[in-house]
Amino acid sequence: MSDPALPSAQRELGEKILSALTIVNMPVASYEWKYQPAIGEYQLIVSTPWFKDKGPSTTRQALADALKRANITEPTRFVRLQAPKAKKAQAGD
């Protein structure tokens, strides 16, 4: 069974959130929408080096500050922050 489509309203909100991160100069290494069947919804997974460099608490606070400064008041519980995954060394590197 395939995952349900990502609702356009959630996608648009995710785009606003990603844009808001520039307000606080948070670098984004990557992001992806991932369906979580256990909760029946998509999560926006944002990888930022701040998660490792500044710590989870400071990074989450920066997200909250960005949302406030961008006047984003919709629920954002679907956003998950994480450190970028380390790249695997390949032969010849």
C-alpha positions as CSV (number, residue, x, y, z in Angstrom):
1,M,0.0,0.0,0.0
2,S,1.4,3.4,-0.9
3,D,1.6,6.4,1.4
4,P,-1.2,9.0,1.1
5,A,-0.4,12.2,-0.7
6,L,1.1,15.0,1.3
7,P,-1.6,17.6,1.8
8,S,-0.9,20.8,-0.2
9,A,-1.6,23.0,2.9
10,Q,1.0,21.1,4.9
11,R,3.5,21.3,2.0
12,E,2.9,25.1,1.8
13,L,3.3,25.5,5.6
14,G,6.6,23.5,5.3
15,E,7.8,25.9,2.7
16,K,7.0,28.8,4.9
17,I,8.9,27.2,7.8
18,L,12.0,26.5,5.7
19,S,11.9,30.1,4.5
20,A,11.6,31.3,8.1
21,L,14.8,29.5,9.1
22,T,16.7,32.0,7.0
23,I,15.5,34.7,9.4
24,V,17.7,33.2,12.2
25,N,20.4,32.2,9.7
26,M,19.9,28.5,10.4
27,P,21.8,26.4,7.8
28,V,19.7,23.6,6.3
29,A,21.8,20.7,5.0
30,S,18.8,18.9,3.7
31,Y,15.1,18.3,4.3
32,E,12.6,15.7,3.4
33,W,8.9,14.8,3.9
34,K,8.6,11.4,5.5
35,Y,5.3,9.6,6.1
36,Q,5.0,8.2,9.6
37,P,2.4,5.4,9.5
38,A,2.3,5.0,13.3
39,I,0.8,8.5,13.6
40,G,-0.8,8.7,10.1
41,E,0.9,11.9,9.0
42,Y,3.9,13.3,7.3
43,Q,6.9,14.8,9.2
44,L,9.2,17.5,7.8
45,I,12.6,16.3,8.7
46,V,15.1,19.2,8.6
47,S,18.9,18.4,8.9
48,T,20.9,21.2,10.2
49,P,24.5,21.3,11.5
50,W,23.3,23.5,14.4
51,F,21.7,20.4,15.9
52,K,25.1,19.0,16.6
53,D,27.1,22.2,16.9
54,K,24.7,24.2,19.1
55,G,22.7,21.4,20.6
56,P,19.1,20.3,20.3
57,S,17.7,22.8,22.8
58,T,19.3,25.8,21.2
59,T,18.3,24.6,17.7
60,R,14.7,24.1,18.7
61,Q,14.6,27.5,20.4
62,A,16.0,29.1,17.1
63,L,13.2,27.3,15.2
64,A,10.6,28.7,17.7
65,D,12.1,32.2,17.3
66,A,12.0,31.9,13.5
67,L,8.4,30.9,13.6
68,K,7.5,33.8,15.8
69,R,9.4,36.3,13.7
70,A,7.7,35.0,10.6
71,N,4.3,35.1,12.2
72,I,3.7,31.4,11.7
73,T,1.0,30.5,14.2
74,E,-0.2,27.2,12.7
75,P,0.7,24.0,14.6
76,T,4.2,22.8,13.6
77,R,4.4,19.6,15.6
78,F,5.2,17.7,12.4
79,V,8.7,19.4,12.1
80,R,11.6,17.3,13.3
81,L,15.2,18.7,13.6
82,Q,18.2,16.5,13.3
83,A,21.9,16.6,12.6
84,P,23.0,15.8,9.1
85,K,24.0,12.2,8.6
86,A,27.7,11.7,8.1
87,K,28.7,10.9,4.5
88,K,30.2,7.5,4.0
89,A,33.7,7.4,2.6
90,Q,33.9,5.9,-0.8
91,A,36.8,4.2,-2.5
92,G,39.0,6.8,-4.1
93,D,38.0,9.6,-1.7
